[in-house]
Each structure stands twice: as C-alpha cells, then as structure tokens.
Amino acid sequence: MEFVGIITEYDPFHNGHAAQLAAVRRAGARCIAVCMSSGAVQRGGVPVLPEPVRVRAALAGGADLVIALPGPYACATAEQFAAAGVRLLAALGCDTLAFGAETPDAALLMQAAENLQDPELPALLRQKLGQGMTYAAARALTAEERSPGMGALLRTPNNILGIEYCKAIQQQGAALQPLALPRWGAAHGGAAGEHGGVPMASASYLRERPPEAWAPYVPGYAMELYRAAAAEGQLLEPRRLESALLALLRARDPGAFAQVRGVSEGLENRLAAAVRAAGGLEDLYARLKTKRYPHARLRRLALDAALGIPQELPPPPWLLVLGARKNALPRLKNTALPAGTSLADLARAGAQARQAAELHSRCVDFSSLCREKICPMGLAFTTKPVIV
C-alpha cells in the first residue's frame, strides 16, 4: 500500500473522517487521494458546503490530492457512484481503496460482491420486485437465500457502498486493493459515540443542525472554515433549493421525462403529474412515493429530471483536480485519463469529455444558485484549485 484513494463527500468533514485519514496514514500510505462529490451528492441534492471549503478541509485533514467525482456521477445510485469513483481513482494510479464499513472485512465484502454478480440473480430479483419489494430489500433477501449470512451485509449503508466498491473493482479489473476500516464512534445518522475520547457524529446528523452545533464533532481547522463560509453566505439555503428545483421541473417538457436517468415502468407519468400538483419538495416526493421506490431514489430522480441527466452516461472521461499539496502534483504525470485543473481543457478531449463537462457544470451552476448568497454561473470552469 503506497497510494491510497478514498471516495467521499466530506459534507461536512468531521472527526470520523480525520480519524480515517490518520488510520490510512498509519497503515503505510505515502499519498492519499480523495475523490470528492462535486456539484451534487449521492443522497439526491446539492452539498451544504461548497467545493472549495470541503477541499480545504480535506487537505488540512491529511489528504494530498482531491479530485472531483463529477455531479452526474455523484448524484447516482450506489452502484453508479461506486463505479465512477473506482474508475477515477484507478486511473489516477491508486493501489488501494480505503472505505468505512460496519463489517470491516475486505475479503468478506469482496465475496459478497462476487455473489452479486451471479448470472441467476437478476431473474430472482425480478420475482421479488414483482411482489412490490424495494430493490434493496429484494437484493438482500435474495443474497441471504443464495448464501446464508450475506443478506445481513446488504442491510447497512456503509457495507452496501463498500460492496459496490468491491464489485466495481472486480468488474473493471482495477488494480486496487480494498482496505475496509471500521466506522468509529457514531453510526449513520447518530451522534452518541466517541473514538479515543473524541466526540463523533455522522455527517447526516450534522447536516440536520446549524453549523455552530458542529463544533464538538469536527476538527478545529474545519470549524474555522465552516464559520467563515457561513459568514459569507456560502451555505446551502434549503428554500432556494426547493424553489429552484421546482421551477426547473415545471419548465421541462413532461414528454422529456421518459429520457431521464432512472425512469422506467411509467414513472415519467407519475413524475409529470406530481410536478404539476406539488406545493413543495416534500409534497413532490410524497406524490411520487410507492412501496417500490425509496425516498433517496425519488430525490435523485427529481434532480436528474430538473437538470436533464440522460439515461446513459459514459464512464467519467477525465480527472478534474480540485486541490492538492504541491509535492503530490507529480502524481498527475502518469494518469490513465486526461488530468488537470482546467475543466475547459479537459472538455476538449472529445465528445464524451465535452458532454461530461457540460453536465457537471450544470450541476455546479444549480448548486451555486441554492446558496444563501447566490453565486455566478460557470464556477466549474472558473474556480481555481486549492494548492497548499
């Protein structure tokens, strides 16, 4: 293990993240690269904190390189999110992928990933989906029936994502060794733990509270960044997000919803009806809700429809550097994908590179519109990387 990659959001960067980076360094990493969600987040929305703030926190916390997980790939299913992150970190030259898991056993998670690629699995899943089960529940139950003990691994959020990382490594033949680390202190959504006497809270717990309440759970250097961002109006304003998202959805041609990623089985008609009648985002999600579709999928669907994310996306075609330590920049000389700090330059690599750049910029522009202080368009192309 020499060059370790981590796929993350750091929204916000907290004590658990700092402990993870320290553990990776103790395990022997000479260089740590972070592939960080940019412009959108996997839960279906935009980050509370803008990219430069999260990049600075990552570098202050021990990362050496920060590259973008572009918006269209960041706001995606766990499978798509993992596949994009693995591709980018493998192209960067990382030899190890570190991640947190409720069951920190890399060999077991790799076995679970292999089991999920059983060619008989899709037919068994379709049977359970036809009974009205959610995809996650159907998959966990099928995995348990096929291999007792495996279903439990697919019922906790970090294990699920870790298994998707392992599956992506296998499918891509990526030269990455999985390093599964325990989640310290707080479970997902919780704030009742500590590690080594340090208070721990999950990012989801912190996002539900005002930034001043984050202080016990985030490193001091990060808290300084967050206070400055709040003072400058850089934080997410949920009402602006609601108005902007609904405005974009109402402006779309309902006939185009069928071409949006994640739409199937007549869901475009349900979406069109919900958009016409919804008086707010929660009302929109409630109108879309069925036993079949979990809330996170519906949030992603709404954002994809508003931004026009198509059904088919090419694999991420470039490495956009958001920040770095100067001594880590030589790592960019031998990447398997075009790499650089200028999205405009990367977009010139071909049609797929241009499409990915335009969609990513669309996500960043939307995120910029949802801040307490509205930011200008084009930040994906004009923001300078953070170099320390």
C-alpha positions in Angstrom: 0.0 0.0 0.0 1.6 3.3 -1.2 -1.1 5.4 -2.9 -4.5 5.2 -1.2 -7.8 6.5 -2.6 -11.0 7.4 -0.7 -14.4 8.2 -2.3 -16.3 10.7 -0.2 -18.4 13.8 0.2 -17.0 15.5 3.3 -20.2 17.4 3.8 -19.0 18.3 6.4 -15.6 16.8 7.1 -15.8 15.6 10.7 -13.8 13.9 13.4 -14.5 10.4 12.0 -13.1 11.5 8.6 -10.0 12.8 10.3 -9.6 9.6 12.2 -10.0 7.6 9.0 -7.3 9.6 7.2 -5.0 9.2 10.2 -5.6 5.4 10.2 -4.8 5.2 6.5 -1.6 7.1 7.0 -0.6 4.8 9.9 -1.3 1.8 7.7 1.5 3.0 5.4 0.0 5.4 2.8 2.6 7.8 1.5 0.0 9.7 -0.6 -3.8 9.9 -0.1 -6.1 10.9 -2.9 -9.7 11.9 -2.2 -12.4 11.6 -4.9 -15.0 14.1 -3.7 -18.5 14.6 -4.8 -18.8 17.9 -6.7 -21.9 19.8 -7.7 -24.3 17.2 -6.3 -24.4 14.5 -3.7 -25.5 10.8 -3.7 -28.5 11.4 -1.4 -30.1 13.4 -4.2 -29.4 17.1 -3.8 -26.5 19.5 -3.5 -23.9 19.8 -0.8 -24.4 22.0 2.2 -20.8 23.3 1.8 -19.3 24.5 -1.5 -16.4 22.6 -3.0 -13.5 24.9 -2.1 -14.5 24.7 1.6 -14.7 20.9 1.5 -11.4 20.7 -0.4 -9.6 22.9 2.1 -10.9 20.8 5.0 -9.7 17.6 3.3 -6.2 18.9 2.7 -6.0 20.3 6.2 -7.1 16.9 7.5 -4.4 15.0 5.8 -5.3 14.4 2.1 -2.7 15.1 -0.5 -4.8 15.2 -3.7 -8.5 16.0 -4.2 -10.2 15.2 -7.5 -13.8 15.7 -8.5 -16.5 13.0 -8.6 -18.5 15.0 -11.2 -22.0 15.9 -10.4 -23.8 13.5 -12.7 -21.9 10.6 -11.2 -22.1 11.9 -7.6 -25.9 12.0 -7.7 -26.4 8.4 -8.7 -27.2 5.0 -7.4 -24.7 3.4 -5.1 -23.6 1.2 -8.0 -23.1 4.1 -10.4 -21.5 6.2 -7.7 -19.0 3.5 -6.8 -18.2 2.6 -10.4 -17.3 6.2 -11.2 -15.2 6.7 -8.1 -13.3 3.4 -8.6 -12.6 4.3 -12.3 -11.2 7.7 -11.4 -9.0 6.5 -8.5 -7.7 3.6 -10.6 -6.9 6.0 -13.5 -5.1 8.3 -11.0 -2.8 5.4 -10.1 -4.0 4.5 -6.6 -3.1 1.0 -5.5 -5.6 0.8 -2.6 -9.2 1.9 -2.0 -10.0 2.7 1.7 -13.6 2.9 3.0 -15.5 2.6 6.2 -17.8 -0.3 6.8 -20.0 -1.7 9.5 -18.3 -5.1 8.8 -14.6 -4.1 8.1 -13.7 -7.4 6.5 -12.5 -6.8 3.0 -12.3 -10.4 2.0 -15.9 -11.0 3.1 -17.1 -7.8 1.3 -15.3 -9.0 -1.9 -17.0 -12.4 -1.6 -20.4 -10.6 -1.3 -19.6 -8.5 -4.4 -18.8 -11.6 -6.3 -22.0 -13.3 -5.2 -24.0 -10.3 -6.5 -22.6 -10.9 -10.0 -24.2 -14.4 -10.1 -26.0 -14.6 -13.6 -29.0 -16.2 -11.9 -29.5 -13.2 -9.6 -31.5 -10.8 -11.9 -34.3 -13.3 -12.5 -34.6 -14.0 -8.8 -34.6 -10.2 -8.1 -37.4 -9.6 -10.7 -39.6 -12.1 -8.9 -39.3 -10.2 -5.7 -39.6 -6.8 -7.3 -42.8 -8.1 -8.9 -44.1 -8.7 -5.3 -43.7 -5.0 -4.5 -40.4 -5.2 -2.7 -37.8 -2.4 -2.9 -34.7 -3.2 -4.9 -32.5 -3.1 -1.7 -34.8 -5.4 0.2 -35.2 -7.8 -2.7 -31.4 -7.9 -3.2 -30.7 -8.5 0.5 -33.2 -11.3 0.7 -32.0 -13.0 -2.5 -28.4 -12.8 -1.3 -29.4 -14.4 2.0 -31.2 -17.2 0.2 -28.3 -17.9 -2.1 -25.6 -17.6 0.6 -26.7 -17.5 4.3 -25.1 -14.6 6.1 -24.7 -12.4 3.1 -28.1 -10.7 3.4 -27.1 -9.0 6.7 -24.2 -7.3 4.9 -26.6 -5.7 2.5 -28.7 -4.1 5.2 -26.3 -1.4 6.5 -25.4 1.7 4.4 -21.6 1.6 4.5 -21.4 -2.1 3.9 -23.7 -1.7 0.9 -21.4 1.0 -0.5 -18.3 -0.9 0.3 -19.7 -4.0 -1.5 -20.4 -1.8 -4.5 -16.8 -0.6 -4.4 -15.6 -4.2 -4.4 -17.9 -5.1 -7.2 -16.6 -2.2 -9.3 -13.0 -3.2 -8.7 -13.9 -6.7 -9.9 -15.9 -5.6 -12.9 -13.3 -3.1 -14.0 -10.3 -5.3 -13.3 -9.0 -2.3 -11.3 -5.6 -2.5 -9.7 -7.0 -1.5 -6.3 -6.9 -3.5 -3.1 -9.8 -2.8 -0.8 -9.0 -1.6 2.7 -12.1 -1.8 4.9 -11.9 0.2 8.0 -14.4 0.3 11.0 -16.8 3.2 11.4 -15.7 4.8 14.7 -18.0 6.2 17.3 -21.2 7.1 15.6 -23.5 5.0 13.4 -25.0 6.5 10.3 -27.3 9.4 11.4 -26.1 9.1 15.0 -24.1 11.2 17.4 -23.8 9.1 20.5 -20.3 7.8 20.1 -16.7 8.7 20.5 -13.3 7.2 19.5 -10.3 7.7 21.7 -12.1 10.2 23.7 -13.0 12.3 20.7 -16.8 13.0 20.1 -18.1 11.5 16.9 -21.2 12.3 14.8 -22.2 11.3 11.3 -22.4 13.8 8.5 -26.1 13.2 8.2 -26.6 14.1 11.9 -24.6 17.3 11.5 -26.4 18.4 8.3 -29.7 18.4 10.3 -28.2 21.0 12.7 -26.8 24.6 12.4 -23.1 24.8 11.8 -22.4 26.2 15.3 -23.6 22.9 16.7 -21.0 21.1 14.7 -18.1 22.3 16.9 -17.6 19.3 19.2 -17.7 16.9 16.2 -15.4 18.5 13.7 -11.7 19.4 13.8 -10.9 22.9 14.8 -9.3 23.8 11.5 -12.5 22.6 9.7 -14.8 24.6 12.1 -12.9 27.8 11.2 -13.6 27.1 7.5 -17.3 26.5 8.2 -17.7 29.6 10.3 -16.1 31.7 7.5 -18.3 30.0 4.9 -21.5 30.7 7.0 -20.5 34.4 7.5 -20.0 34.8 3.7 -23.4 33.2 2.8 -21.9 30.2 1.2 -24.0 27.5 2.9 -27.0 25.8 1.3 -30.3 27.6 1.6 -33.0 24.9 1.5 -35.8 27.2 0.4 -33.7 28.3 -2.6 -33.1 24.7 -3.4 -36.8 23.9 -3.3 -37.8 26.9 -5.4 -35.0 26.3 -8.0 -35.7 22.6 -8.3 -39.4 23.0 -8.7 -39.0 25.9 -11.2 -36.7 23.8 -13.4 -39.1 20.8 -13.2 -42.1 22.9 -14.1 -40.2 24.4 -17.1 -39.3 21.0 -18.5 -41.4 19.4 -21.3 -43.1 16.5 -19.5 -42.5 14.4 -22.6 -38.8 14.6 -21.9 -39.1 12.9 -18.5 -39.0 9.4 -20.2 -35.4 10.1 -21.3 -34.2 10.9 -17.8 -31.9 8.5 -15.9 -33.7 6.2 -13.5 -37.1 6.5 -15.3 -38.8 3.2 -16.0 -42.2 1.4 -15.8 -44.2 4.6 -16.4 -42.5 6.6 -13.7 -42.3 9.5 -16.1 -46.1 9.9 -16.0 -46.1 9.8 -12.2 -43.4 12.4 -12.2 -45.2 14.7 -14.6 -48.4 14.6 -12.5 -46.5 15.2 -9.3 -44.7 18.2 -10.8 -48.0 19.8 -11.8 -49.6 19.4 -8.4 -46.8 19.6 -5.9 -46.7 22.6 -3.5 -43.2 21.8 -2.3 -40.4 19.3 -2.5 -41.7 17.1 0.3 -45.1 17.1 -1.3 -43.5 16.2 -4.6 -41.7 13.2 -3.1 -44.9 12.2 -1.3 -46.8 12.2 -4.6 -44.1 10.1 -6.2 -43.8 7.6 -3.3 -44.7 4.0 -3.6 -43.6 0.9 -1.8 -41.3 0.2 -4.7 -39.3 3.4 -4.7 -37.2 4.6 -1.7 -37.0 8.2 -0.9 -33.4 8.6 -2.0 -34.2 7.3 -5.4 -37.0 9.8 -5.8 -34.8 12.7 -4.7 -32.2 11.7 -7.3 -34.9 11.2 -9.9 -36.2 14.8 -9.3 -32.7 16.3 -9.5 -31.9 14.3 -12.7 -35.1 15.4 -14.3 -34.6 19.0 -13.4 -31.0 19.0 -14.8 -31.7 16.8 -17.7 -29.3 14.0 -16.8 -29.8 11.3 -19.6 -30.4 7.6 -19.2 -27.0 6.7 -20.5 -23.8 8.3 -19.3 -20.3 7.3 -20.5 -17.8 6.4 -17.7 -16.2 9.6 -16.4 -13.6 10.6 -19.1 -11.3 12.9 -17.2 -9.7 13.7 -13.8 -10.5 17.2 -12.6 -8.1 18.3 -9.8 -9.9 20.4 -7.2 -6.9 20.7 -4.8 -3.5 19.3 -4.0 -0.4 19.6 -1.9 2.4 20.8 -4.2 4.5 17.6 -3.6 1.6 15.5 -4.8 1.2 17.2 -8.2 3.8 14.9 -9.9 1.3 12.1 -9.5 -0.7 13.6 -12.3 2.0 12.9 -14.9 1.2 9.2 -15.5 -2.6 9.0 -15.2 -4.7 6.7 -17.4 -7.2 9.5 -18.1 -6.6 13.2 -19.0 -6.0 15.1 -15.8 -5.7 18.7 -14.9 -7.1 21.7 -13.1 -9.0 23.3 -16.0 -12.3 21.8 -16.9 -12.3 23.8 -20.2 -9.1 22.0 -21.2 -10.4 18.6 -20.2 -13.6 19.1 -22.2 -11.6 19.4 -25.4 -10.5 15.7 -25.2 -13.6 14.6 -27.2 -17.3 14.4 -27.4 -17.7 12.3 -24.2 -15.4 14.7 -22.4 -17.4 17.7 -23.5 -20.7 16.0 -22.6 -19.5 15.2 -19.1 -18.1 18.7 -18.6 -21.3 20.3 -19.7 -23.4 18.1 -17.3 -21.0 18.6 -14.5 -21.1 22.4 -15.0 -24.9 22.3 -15.0 -24.8 20.6 -11.6 -22.3 23.1 -10.2 -24.4 26.0 -11.5 -27.5 24.6 -9.9 -25.7 24.2 -6.6 -24.4 27.8 -6.9 -28.0 29.0 -7.2 -29.0 27.3 -4.0 -26.6 29.2 -1.6 -27.6 31.8 0.9 -25.7 34.2 -1.3 -26.3 33.3 -5.0 -23.1 32.7 -6.9 -22.4 33.4 -10.6 -22.7 30.8 -13.3 -19.6 29.0 -14.7 -17.8 28.2 -11.5 -17.0 24.7 -12.7 -14.8 26.4 -15.3 -13.5 29.4 -13.4 -12.8 28.2 -9.8 -9.1 27.9 -9.2 -7.8 24.7 -7.5 -6.7 24.9 -3.9 -2.9 24.3 -3.8 -1.1 24.2 -0.5 
